[in-house]
């Protein structure tokens, strides 16, 4: 399932799309940090979605155009810590993919 990061931040708790995001085998969250409309709500959704997906061992790929050092502008410390412990950061030119849930 593919979802734009801004769209993820706009999903309400009972939205059927959010249920699909939580349960699909492979989730791609695209364009993290590119003009996210509700950054606080997006961080909340990322916490919820990543925690659930990691518990279920479901794969998640997040793409963004930020340098690794700039991730702190869109990910708070608990999310960055979770990625350090359970994920992998791959940089290709200026594109970064964050993979978690293995």
Buried (B, 14 or more C-beta within 10 A) or exposed (E): EEBBBBBBBBBEEEEEBBEEBBEBEEBBBBBBBBEBEEBEBBBEBBBBBBEBBBEEEBBBBBBBEBEEEEBEEBBEEEBBEBBEEEBEBEEEEEEBBBBBBE
